[in-house]
Amino acid sequence: MSDLSAREFVAGFFESFTREVIAGGDAEAVVDRYYTADIEQVADGITLDRQRLIDHLRPVRKNVVSCSYDVHEAIRTSDQVAARFTIHAELRRGRKIATEVYLFGELAPDGRMRRTTQATRTVSTS
């Protein structure tokens, strides 16, 4: 396991992933750097496999200008992570949205996400 604290790991993971997504690199390569090939991400009852996650990046790239993460709480073992964090996103048309996320994840030995279960709620919009 890395020397990063759990909060630093979660913030670094999502900030780096989002930065690469917004920059417009090859979506498949970006997903493969952060997620295993057998990824299963369940968010608010909707399941995304690798291909659906890649497909999800198109609207993210189209709509998100910038994004930051406030990690409020996180714990991590060698193969599991749990966190509560807020995503602050600025959208292309000037709208801002803050979304609170409760995440439980399983990590591969190399630190990539293998499985996640997330519950989200919008906390503010402007």
Backbone bond lengths (Angstrom), bond angles and torsions (degrees), N, CA, C in turn:
res aa  C-N    CA-C-N  psi(-1)  N-CA   C-N-CA  omega(-1)  CA-C   N-CA-C  phi
1 M - - - 1.453 - - 1.526 108.67 -
2 S 1.296 116.41 146.72 1.456 124.17 -178.43 1.524 111.35 -69.24
3 D 1.332 115.66 163.14 1.459 121.17 176.26 1.525 112.20 -79.84
4 L 1.325 118.03 -6.80 1.458 120.73 178.92 1.520 110.69 -64.76
5 S 1.323 116.07 143.00 1.459 118.58 172.30 1.522 107.89 -67.91
6 A 1.307 116.32 163.48 1.465 120.59 179.45 1.528 110.53 -59.59
7 R 1.316 117.08 -42.07 1.470 120.22 179.65 1.525 111.21 -64.16
8 E 1.340 116.97 -42.20 1.463 120.59 178.24 1.525 111.02 -64.67
9 F 1.337 116.42 -39.60 1.462 120.33 178.85 1.526 110.54 -60.81
10 V 1.330 117.11 -50.17 1.467 121.21 -177.62 1.530 110.26 -63.23
11 A 1.322 117.21 -48.20 1.469 120.17 179.88 1.522 110.63 -61.07
12 G 1.317 116.92 -46.65 1.461 120.65 -179.29 1.513 112.79 -62.62
13 F 1.328 116.33 -42.33 1.461 121.34 -179.59 1.525 110.48 -59.22
14 F 1.322 116.68 -55.16 1.467 119.98 -174.39 1.526 112.89 -74.17
15 E 1.334 118.23 -35.90 1.469 119.60 177.72 1.524 110.90 -65.38
16 S 1.326 116.54 -43.47 1.459 120.62 179.63 1.529 111.43 -66.36
17 F 1.337 116.57 -45.14 1.462 121.02 178.49 1.528 110.44 -59.43
18 T 1.325 117.06 -48.15 1.466 120.88 -178.07 1.522 111.28 -64.37
19 R 1.313 117.21 -40.60 1.466 121.11 178.52 1.539 110.27 -59.16
20 E 1.339 116.24 -44.33 1.470 119.68 178.79 1.525 111.68 -66.69
21 V 1.319 116.85 -38.99 1.469 120.63 178.96 1.523 110.09 -62.04
22 I 1.324 116.78 -49.72 1.466 121.22 -177.41 1.528 111.04 -65.40
23 A 1.345 116.98 -33.24 1.469 120.85 -179.42 1.524 112.53 -65.55
24 G 1.334 116.95 -20.36 1.457 119.69 173.06 1.513 116.36 91.66
25 G 1.328 118.55 17.07 1.462 119.99 176.28 1.520 111.62 -65.83
26 D 1.314 116.51 177.10 1.459 122.43 179.16 1.528 109.62 -57.37
27 A 1.325 116.41 117.35 1.469 121.68 -174.39 1.524 112.24 -59.01
28 E 1.324 117.61 -41.84 1.463 120.23 -179.76 1.520 111.06 -63.39
29 A 1.322 116.93 -43.81 1.463 120.77 179.88 1.526 111.10 -64.53
30 V 1.327 116.51 -40.32 1.470 120.07 178.85 1.524 109.98 -62.82
31 V 1.320 117.57 -49.12 1.468 120.51 179.52 1.520 110.16 -59.59
32 D 1.320 117.85 -42.98 1.466 120.67 -177.56 1.522 113.12 -66.96
33 R 1.323 118.48 -24.28 1.467 120.53 175.90 1.528 112.01 -72.56
34 Y 1.320 117.42 -26.58 1.463 121.19 -173.34 1.525 114.44 -111.76
35 Y 1.323 117.25 -20.79 1.466 121.93 -175.49 1.525 109.81 -131.22
36 T 1.332 116.00 148.41 1.459 120.16 176.17 1.526 109.74 -75.07
37 A 1.333 116.00 162.48 1.471 120.98 -178.33 1.523 111.98 -61.91
38 D 1.337 116.79 -27.17 1.471 120.75 -178.54 1.531 112.32 -97.90
39 I 1.337 116.64 24.89 1.467 120.81 -178.21 1.526 111.51 -53.00
40 E 1.326 113.40 138.32 1.462 120.76 170.74 1.521 105.79 -132.80
41 Q 1.312 115.83 111.24 1.458 121.70 -179.54 1.521 108.01 -113.98
42 V 1.323 115.46 118.46 1.460 120.85 178.40 1.526 107.05 -110.40
43 A 1.322 116.05 117.08 1.464 121.38 179.27 1.518 108.27 -125.08
44 D 1.316 115.48 117.01 1.466 121.56 179.78 1.528 111.31 53.43
45 G 1.328 115.55 39.22 1.458 121.27 176.62 1.517 115.33 84.85
46 I 1.322 118.23 -2.84 1.467 121.86 179.42 1.525 108.50 -101.53
47 T 1.335 116.10 123.50 1.459 121.50 -176.88 1.524 110.78 -96.03
48 L 1.332 114.80 129.12 1.459 121.47 175.04 1.520 108.97 -116.01
49 D 1.329 116.75 127.35 1.455 120.64 169.32 1.530 106.90 -92.57
50 R 1.327 117.72 -172.64 1.458 120.89 -176.98 1.529 111.67 -55.88
51 Q 1.324 118.10 -48.78 1.463 120.49 -176.68 1.528 111.93 -65.50
52 R 1.304 116.87 -41.28 1.473 119.29 179.17 1.529 110.90 -67.27
53 L 1.341 116.81 -33.16 1.462 120.12 176.11 1.532 109.71 -66.14
54 I 1.321 117.12 -44.38 1.465 121.07 176.77 1.527 110.06 -59.51
55 D 1.327 116.92 -45.61 1.469 121.11 179.48 1.530 112.00 -61.75
56 H 1.324 116.54 -32.96 1.468 122.07 -179.71 1.533 111.66 -66.30
57 L 1.325 116.80 -23.56 1.464 119.64 -177.31 1.527 113.01 -69.36
58 R 1.319 118.23 -27.13 1.468 120.81 -179.34 1.529 111.30 -57.49
59 P 1.351 119.60 -53.52 1.468 118.04 179.01 1.529 112.89 -67.65
60 V 1.328 117.47 -29.80 1.467 119.36 176.53 1.524 108.79 -61.89
61 R 1.325 116.55 -49.43 1.468 120.73 179.52 1.523 112.13 -60.88
62 K 1.303 116.17 -37.37 1.463 120.96 -177.42 1.526 111.64 -70.79
63 N 1.327 117.59 -34.01 1.464 121.11 -169.81 1.520 116.19 -107.24
64 V 1.327 119.26 -28.02 1.465 121.39 -173.08 1.525 110.63 -93.94
65 V 1.339 115.67 127.05 1.461 122.20 177.14 1.521 110.00 -93.07
66 S 1.322 116.37 -44.95 1.462 120.96 179.09 1.519 108.98 -150.33
67 C 1.320 113.69 160.59 1.458 118.89 -175.97 1.521 108.59 -154.70
68 S 1.321 117.01 138.76 1.463 121.06 174.13 1.521 108.76 -135.58
69 Y 1.315 114.84 161.24 1.462 121.21 -174.79 1.521 109.76 -128.07
70 D 1.327 116.45 128.60 1.462 122.26 170.87 1.518 106.59 -106.84
71 V 1.327 116.50 111.49 1.462 120.41 179.46 1.521 107.34 -92.08
72 H 1.318 116.16 113.72 1.456 122.15 -176.40 1.519 111.78 -85.06
73 E 1.321 115.86 -41.22 1.466 121.35 -179.40 1.515 108.00 -147.94
74 A 1.328 116.30 144.71 1.464 119.78 175.53 1.518 109.27 -159.89
75 I 1.319 114.66 145.59 1.462 121.58 171.17 1.522 106.87 -134.49
76 R 1.333 114.99 150.15 1.464 119.31 -176.95 1.518 109.90 -148.72
77 T 1.326 114.95 137.57 1.457 121.81 167.92 1.523 105.66 -113.14
78 S 1.312 116.94 -171.78 1.465 118.52 -179.14 1.521 112.51 -62.14
79 D 1.344 117.64 -30.81 1.467 118.82 -176.14 1.525 114.89 -129.10
80 Q 1.323 117.87 11.92 1.462 120.39 179.10 1.522 110.15 -140.88
81 V 1.327 114.87 150.89 1.457 120.76 176.66 1.524 108.06 -144.12
82 A 1.311 115.62 143.61 1.463 121.81 173.61 1.526 106.36 -136.82
83 A 1.323 115.77 139.34 1.460 118.35 -176.90 1.518 111.02 -155.19
84 R 1.328 113.33 153.87 1.464 121.76 169.56 1.516 105.59 -123.07
85 F 1.322 116.01 121.20 1.458 119.51 -178.06 1.520 110.72 -146.03
86 T 1.325 115.08 164.06 1.459 121.34 177.69 1.519 108.89 -117.00
87 I 1.326 114.89 130.45 1.464 121.81 174.75 1.527 107.22 -95.94
88 H 1.322 116.31 126.93 1.465 122.07 175.36 1.525 106.79 -110.38
89 A 1.323 116.93 110.63 1.467 121.00 -176.91 1.518 110.85 -116.59
90 E 1.332 114.42 138.36 1.460 120.58 171.64 1.521 106.72 -107.55
91 L 1.319 115.47 126.25 1.453 120.97 -176.90 1.523 111.22 -95.25
92 R 1.300 115.89 159.54 1.459 123.24 -174.29 1.528 113.91 -53.43
93 R 1.284 118.78 -36.15 1.476 121.06 -178.38 1.530 112.87 -89.88
94 G 1.329 117.17 16.32 1.446 121.34 175.19 1.516 115.73 93.21
95 R 1.295 117.29 -10.31 1.467 120.95 179.57 1.529 109.59 -70.03
96 K 1.318 115.61 145.60 1.463 121.42 176.29 1.512 108.42 -120.90
97 I 1.321 115.63 143.75 1.458 120.53 -179.53 1.524 108.85 -141.28
98 A 1.326 115.22 139.80 1.466 121.34 175.10 1.524 107.73 -118.92
99 T 1.322 115.64 129.43 1.459 121.56 -177.52 1.519 109.40 -127.27
100 E 1.324 116.20 125.82 1.460 120.70 176.22 1.524 108.42 -87.51
101 V 1.327 115.76 136.36 1.465 121.88 -177.04 1.523 109.29 -125.71
102 Y 1.328 115.12 134.06 1.461 122.91 171.12 1.521 105.35 -111.64
103 L 1.321 117.48 115.11 1.458 121.89 -172.23 1.521 111.17 -122.13
104 F 1.322 115.34 136.51 1.458 123.12 170.65 1.517 105.92 -124.99
105 G 1.334 117.90 125.14 1.453 119.41 -174.49 1.511 113.66 -136.44
106 E 1.325 113.54 157.18 1.464 122.33 174.14 1.519 107.09 -113.15
107 L 1.335 116.15 130.93 1.459 121.96 -176.93 1.522 111.32 -105.45
108 A 1.318 116.18 146.06 1.460 122.02 170.51 1.533 107.51 -78.19
109 P 1.332 118.25 162.96 1.469 120.08 179.27 1.530 113.90 -56.15
110 D 1.331 118.05 -26.90 1.467 120.85 -179.85 1.534 113.35 -87.63
111 G 1.346 117.37 4.56 1.465 121.29 176.60 1.515 115.14 92.98
112 R 1.333 117.45 -4.46 1.465 119.04 177.26 1.526 109.48 -76.74
113 M 1.323 115.76 154.23 1.467 121.07 178.26 1.522 109.60 -76.70
114 R 1.325 114.91 134.62 1.462 120.93 176.63 1.527 110.59 -105.71
115 R 1.319 116.78 -41.31 1.465 121.84 -179.68 1.526 107.76 -146.15
116 T 1.329 115.39 142.52 1.461 119.42 171.94 1.517 109.58 -140.42
117 T 1.310 113.75 146.70 1.457 121.70 170.25 1.519 105.29 -125.15
118 Q 1.335 115.87 127.27 1.452 120.40 -175.49 1.523 111.13 -133.21
119 A 1.312 114.30 143.81 1.462 121.35 169.15 1.522 105.43 -120.99
120 T 1.325 116.31 135.11 1.460 119.89 -177.15 1.520 110.75 -128.89
121 R 1.334 114.36 158.36 1.462 119.81 172.93 1.517 107.81 -152.00
122 T 1.307 115.81 138.48 1.457 121.44 176.92 1.518 107.76 -75.10
123 V 1.341 116.49 128.29 1.463 119.61 -179.76 1.524 112.49 -105.60
124 S 1.329 117.51 -21.43 1.468 119.08 174.21 1.524 110.48 -164.91
125 T 1.319 114.38 152.88 1.464 121.71 173.75 1.521 108.27 -141.64
126 S 1.308 115.45 153.97 1.473 119.39 175.25 1.509 109.66 -149.06
